[in-house]
């Protein structure tokens, strides 16, 4: 169970976010909506990276599957949101389960490259299946319920769904299942010796990550009223991977902070300069050379140093 202090801090954050529309800034509301979606996306990837110790270069596949599936069910088939959203999330989870069945047979770089291979397969399907996905033109004009066409209403909807998703991931990652994943990350051989089926546990973690990644993708597609093949490309996987690394892979809150910081940096950098790739390269250099534990690790070091002084 979360501590009393954690519950109060979480409630305060959600309350402050809920009060954001009172500021009257459409730009701030839209920006925060995107940050919330990417925070859930990054947190889902961290189930694989931070808790099992595996690197995935193909997590955007499940983001895209969730987004495309929800958009197609809402727009092409006219499904209500109450059915389309859960169906899209389940589909993303099922695909992740199938892909994960093969990926968890490998480890380290071979695992990472296989996740990339499957992700590129998803990208290829989205690119070629033009009559369904729109191909390189994208699937635009996604229909959402009339109640959610207003940006404030969609912000509150996103806040509620993302908050529920983060709470569910917290419970999963701090359960016996999550602690077992940490044991596998620290020493998979020893975990196997004491009776843990490491392959099955990694498979379950992969499925959980893909499911919540699909939920983030569904929210993204409805927010932008469209899905595009770029959302399934390897660069999207790299983007969310950097978010996780920037925030801190060994912290539950780290990927949320990393997603917010990186997305805001990208938005503000692109507004004033055309050099976002250069800035991103510098961020990677800083992570690798100075902040291997991310921003959370930096905060802990500063706090420890302050306590000693």
Legacy VTK file of the C-alpha trace (Angstrom):
# vtk DataFile Version 3.0
C-alpha trace
ASCII
DATASET POLYDATA
POINTS 309 float
0.000 0.000 0.000
1.216 3.552 -0.708
2.268 5.557 2.308
0.125 8.330 3.730
2.568 10.919 2.361
2.466 9.392 -1.145
-1.333 9.407 -1.173
-1.445 13.051 -0.127
1.176 14.039 -2.724
-0.684 12.178 -5.479
-4.002 13.756 -4.498
-2.451 17.227 -4.530
-0.963 16.691 -8.011
-4.279 15.447 -9.419
-6.144 18.334 -7.763
-3.745 20.923 -9.188
-4.100 19.400 -12.633
-7.883 19.416 -12.291
-7.751 23.146 -11.520
-5.661 23.907 -14.628
-8.632 24.795 -16.899
-9.510 27.604 -14.489
-6.412 29.415 -15.761
-8.211 29.848 -19.069
-5.243 28.906 -21.265
-6.136 26.603 -24.169
-2.441 26.113 -24.908
-1.653 24.960 -21.369
-4.569 22.523 -21.376
-3.579 20.988 -24.709
0.070 20.734 -23.687
-0.799 19.071 -20.379
-3.087 16.602 -22.135
-0.197 15.489 -24.337
2.158 15.262 -21.346
-0.331 13.040 -19.491
-0.562 10.679 -22.467
3.204 10.436 -22.858
3.617 9.949 -19.105
1.433 6.832 -19.269
3.289 5.682 -22.386
6.694 6.054 -20.704
5.493 4.408 -17.511
4.249 1.399 -19.463
7.664 0.974 -21.119
9.378 1.126 -17.749
7.662 -2.115 -16.752
9.992 -3.775 -19.255
13.097 -1.644 -18.694
13.072 -0.699 -15.047
11.523 -3.830 -13.580
12.761 -6.663 -15.809
15.982 -5.049 -17.019
15.266 -5.531 -20.731
15.534 -2.820 -23.395
12.726 -2.602 -25.950
13.176 -0.683 -29.191
9.664 -1.481 -30.391
7.243 -0.217 -27.762
5.675 2.219 -30.231
4.049 -0.788 -31.942
1.517 -1.212 -29.122
1.002 2.537 -28.868
0.104 2.527 -32.577
-2.055 -0.608 -32.360
-4.110 0.886 -29.545
-4.454 4.177 -31.385
-5.337 2.699 -34.775
-7.716 0.115 -33.335
-9.647 2.665 -31.286
-9.766 5.123 -34.199
-10.984 2.482 -36.661
-13.640 1.133 -34.307
-14.926 4.629 -33.535
-14.799 6.006 -37.071
-15.138 3.136 -39.553
-17.450 0.882 -37.552
-19.187 3.457 -35.385
-18.603 1.682 -32.093
-19.373 3.576 -28.886
-16.364 4.702 -26.888
-17.297 2.406 -24.002
-16.642 -0.571 -26.304
-14.014 0.804 -28.691
-11.515 1.896 -26.034
-11.453 -1.379 -24.046
-11.362 -3.409 -27.285
-8.360 -1.421 -28.542
-6.528 -1.893 -25.241
-7.247 -5.630 -25.232
-6.040 -5.948 -28.824
-2.779 -4.153 -27.988
-2.327 -6.480 -25.016
-2.998 -9.588 -27.098
-0.508 -8.541 -29.771
2.042 -7.776 -27.044
1.433 -11.245 -25.592
2.059 -12.892 -28.973
5.174 -10.825 -29.681
6.431 -11.211 -26.140
6.130 -15.007 -26.371
8.932 -14.967 -28.928
10.940 -12.015 -27.573
11.384 -13.327 -24.014
13.160 -16.390 -25.372
16.097 -14.045 -25.976
17.959 -11.609 -23.747
20.024 -8.429 -23.967
20.713 -7.102 -27.484
18.919 -9.991 -29.190
15.766 -9.234 -27.216
16.027 -5.552 -28.139
16.530 -6.223 -31.841
13.622 -8.671 -31.963
11.298 -6.088 -30.416
12.459 -3.648 -33.106
11.828 -6.217 -35.839
8.233 -6.820 -34.715
7.651 -3.076 -34.400
8.817 -2.498 -37.954
6.445 -5.241 -39.047
3.574 -3.315 -37.450
4.797 -0.139 -39.145
4.892 -1.951 -42.491
1.314 -3.176 -42.082
0.121 0.337 -41.194
1.991 1.714 -44.222
0.745 -0.827 -46.776
-2.829 -1.454 -45.563
-3.971 1.882 -46.892
-7.686 1.076 -47.203
-7.852 0.460 -43.443
-5.123 2.619 -41.891
-4.850 5.355 -44.505
-1.236 4.421 -45.238
1.216 7.292 -45.306
-1.713 9.747 -45.374
-2.745 8.605 -41.912
-6.163 7.824 -40.488
-7.711 11.242 -40.019
-11.099 12.544 -38.961
-11.421 10.198 -36.005
-14.866 10.481 -34.484
-15.150 10.901 -30.749
-18.281 11.298 -28.618
-19.726 14.800 -28.779
-19.042 15.284 -25.085
-15.296 14.884 -25.686
-14.985 17.260 -28.628
-14.473 20.119 -26.182
-10.804 20.387 -25.222
-11.548 20.882 -21.518
-13.780 17.822 -21.368
-11.168 15.746 -23.145
-8.529 16.991 -20.711
-10.601 15.785 -17.760
-11.269 12.486 -19.530
-7.543 12.010 -20.145
-6.709 12.979 -16.575
-9.159 10.411 -15.223
-8.005 7.591 -17.521
-4.300 8.291 -17.059
-4.696 8.588 -13.285
-6.470 5.230 -13.216
-3.786 3.720 -15.462
-0.950 5.032 -13.306
-2.672 3.774 -10.155
-3.100 0.333 -11.739
0.562 0.244 -12.786
1.617 1.289 -9.274
-0.323 -1.611 -7.788
1.136 -4.035 -10.340
4.727 -2.852 -9.925
4.579 -2.867 -6.100
2.851 -6.237 -5.824
4.574 -9.587 -5.377
4.635 -9.770 -9.172
6.557 -6.494 -9.434
9.008 -7.484 -6.705
9.630 -10.757 -8.525
10.433 -8.800 -11.680
12.983 -6.772 -9.724
14.561 -10.015 -8.499
14.807 -11.199 -12.112
16.373 -7.894 -13.114
18.976 -8.081 -10.372
19.900 -11.742 -10.841
17.825 -13.854 -13.195
19.953 -16.968 -12.612
19.460 -16.860 -8.855
15.742 -16.136 -9.298
15.486 -19.221 -11.496
17.271 -21.327 -8.896
14.689 -20.485 -6.235
11.848 -21.576 -8.496
10.827 -18.440 -10.402
9.789 -19.077 -13.993
11.759 -16.113 -15.308
10.621 -16.462 -18.910
6.946 -16.516 -17.977
7.339 -13.533 -15.653
9.122 -11.511 -18.338
6.374 -12.495 -20.757
3.708 -11.254 -18.336
5.603 -7.978 -17.883
5.845 -7.551 -21.660
2.084 -8.074 -21.975
1.301 -5.588 -19.214
3.568 -2.985 -20.824
1.954 -3.451 -24.237
-1.550 -3.204 -22.778
-0.952 0.135 -21.081
1.014 1.355 -24.094
-2.080 0.617 -26.175
-4.210 2.645 -23.755
-1.878 5.622 -24.194
-2.063 5.216 -27.981
-5.874 5.168 -27.934
-5.927 8.411 -25.948
-3.394 9.935 -28.360
-5.410 9.005 -31.451
-8.626 10.476 -30.074
-6.882 13.626 -28.903
-5.281 14.316 -32.299
-8.316 12.994 -34.197
-5.937 10.846 -36.201
-3.178 8.229 -36.234
-0.162 8.255 -38.509
2.497 5.731 -39.488
5.089 7.857 -37.689
3.439 6.740 -34.449
4.567 3.170 -35.172
8.058 4.040 -36.431
11.223 3.247 -34.471
11.792 6.934 -33.733
8.668 6.961 -31.549
10.062 4.002 -29.614
13.374 5.827 -29.228
11.589 8.951 -28.030
9.753 7.178 -25.223
12.901 5.226 -24.331
14.767 8.507 -23.821
11.904 9.749 -21.634
12.339 6.737 -19.372
16.121 7.110 -19.223
15.910 10.845 -18.564
13.522 10.421 -15.653
15.221 7.388 -14.109
14.549 3.734 -14.850
14.734 2.495 -11.255
12.025 4.823 -9.995
8.292 4.541 -10.531
7.877 8.324 -10.745
10.988 8.832 -12.888
9.447 8.054 -16.313
6.554 10.435 -15.577
9.015 13.260 -14.879
11.134 12.284 -17.886
8.104 12.318 -20.199
7.050 15.764 -19.003
10.538 17.281 -19.223
11.447 15.831 -22.627
8.109 16.628 -24.272
8.103 20.202 -22.982
11.718 20.655 -24.075
10.839 19.398 -27.543
7.845 21.730 -27.861
9.682 24.823 -26.664
12.859 24.056 -28.641
10.913 23.576 -31.874
9.154 26.897 -31.303
12.389 28.880 -31.304
15.008 26.826 -33.167
15.241 24.072 -35.805
17.889 22.259 -33.757
15.849 19.803 -31.706
17.905 16.772 -32.919
21.051 18.523 -31.653
19.428 19.228 -28.296
18.256 15.627 -28.086
21.789 14.422 -28.773
23.103 16.628 -25.972
20.457 15.237 -23.622
21.587 11.699 -24.434
25.215 12.649 -23.757
24.258 14.119 -20.383
22.242 11.011 -19.455
25.036 8.618 -20.362
27.946 10.603 -18.907
26.418 12.521 -15.989
22.945 11.213 -15.126
22.906 7.408 -15.472
20.115 7.304 -12.856
18.192 10.119 -14.512
16.672 13.181 -12.908
15.402 11.156 -9.965
18.943 9.971 -9.264
20.181 13.556 -9.448
17.520 14.688 -6.974
18.497 11.914 -4.574
22.172 12.838 -4.751
21.411 16.509 -4.117
19.176 15.588 -1.181
21.822 13.269 0.301
24.521 15.925 -0.091
22.286 18.519 1.514
21.603 16.174 4.421
25.334 15.614 5.038
26.052 19.339 4.960
LINES 1 310
309 0 1 2 3 4 5 6 7 8 9 10 11 12 13 14 15 16 17 18 19 20 21 22 23 24 25 26 27 28 29 30 31 32 33 34 35 36 37 38 39 40 41 42 43 44 45 46 47 48 49 50 51 52 53 54 55 56 57 58 59 60 61 62 63 64 65 66 67 68 69 70 71 72 73 74 75 76 77 78 79 80 81 82 83 84 85 86 87 88 89 90 91 92 93 94 95 96 97 98 99 100 101 102 103 104 105 106 107 108 109 110 111 112 113 114 115 116 117 118 119 120 121 122 123 124 125 126 127 128 129 130 131 132 133 134 135 136 137 138 139 140 141 142 143 144 145 146 147 148 149 150 151 152 153 154 155 156 157 158 159 160 161 162 163 164 165 166 167 168 169 170 171 172 173 174 175 176 177 178 179 180 181 182 183 184 185 186 187 188 189 190 191 192 193 194 195 196 197 198 199 200 201 202 203 204 205 206 207 208 209 210 211 212 213 214 215 216 217 218 219 220 221 222 223 224 225 226 227 228 229 230 231 232 233 234 235 236 237 238 239 240 241 242 243 244 245 246 247 248 249 250 251 252 253 254 255 256 257 258 259 260 261 262 263 264 265 266 267 268 269 270 271 272 273 274 275 276 277 278 279 280 281 282 283 284 285 286 287 288 289 290 291 292 293 294 295 296 297 298 299 300 301 302 303 304 305 306 307 308
